[in-house]
Amino acid sequence: MLQWASLTHSGSRKPRNDDALIAFASGPSGAENLDPCGSHSLERHDLVFAVSDGMGGGNAGDLASSLLLQRMTEIIPETFKIAATGFFPDCLDHLAIAIRSVHEHINQTAACDQTRGMAATLALAWFTPENLYIANAGDSRVYLSRDGVLTQLTRDHTAAWGQWKRGEISEIQYRTHPRRSALYEVIGGGHPNVCPYFAAIPYQDGDRFLICSDGLVDGLWERHISNALAADGSTSDATQILLKRAIDNSGIDDTTLIVVRVNDPCRNDYEKNS
């Protein structure tokens, strides 16, 4: 069983929100969009949560992020149809094919002047009964909080983030780096290819996951995220605490987040016996 809560807020720079989020159940009948907050079993469906931050002039940013996530609801459920024919696709391979398809679709849609160069980031968490599969491009992130320890599961596609993670600069130096937001991987943007980051992550009872856009990180230090996810309380409590603090501290950029909690005492037994 997964429990989740999600929130999004338009930044102070502009009235339009270029972020998008989605939560859906993926099954043999396709995708079923889920409410902003809720709980759902993994017995008959996979559950997918994703955040995208759109970029581009005019209305191109919000179009890119919404197109990206909508296409994911169409492509990810195809694994069930393929499995029904006797073939069982690898989820990471399927994600890679899906993102390449969306990348090409956004580039084709950006052919006119109003949407030229539009692009979007992606942070996606795909829960199956056996595993969690993640994909990201850009600087939208997926975090794991387990036993009070916070781990970023994704990689920011910026040179500054690489310097920080290699220990070449401190967190404060990273946060004030002049090229912190200079992305070398996005979906769309007119680039011929895209090379997202993919990973398969085993999960267990009590794990909490955060899927968020960079607007949330702008207003929060790592310790703030760690404390909020490790605290007692519901997923709704965590999203509200994180969003409020991020807006109070920054609030300039669009800010979007989803908090997911694994609530399955039998999960640990499954891990031991698998």
Secondary structure, DSSP 8 states (H G I E B T S, - for coil): -EEEEEEEE--TT-SS--EEEEEEEEETTEEEE--SEEEE-SSS-EEEEEEEEEE-TTTHHHHHHHHHHHHHHHHTTHHHHHHHTT----HHHHHHHHHHHHHHHHHHHTTSGGGTT-EE-EEEEEE-SS-EEEEEESS-EEEEEETTEEEE-S---SHHHHHHHTTSS-HHHHHT-TTTT--S--EETT-S----EEEEE---TT-EEEEE-HHHHHT--HHHHHHHHHSSS-HHHHHHHHHHHHHHHT--S-EEEEEEEE--THHHHHHHH-
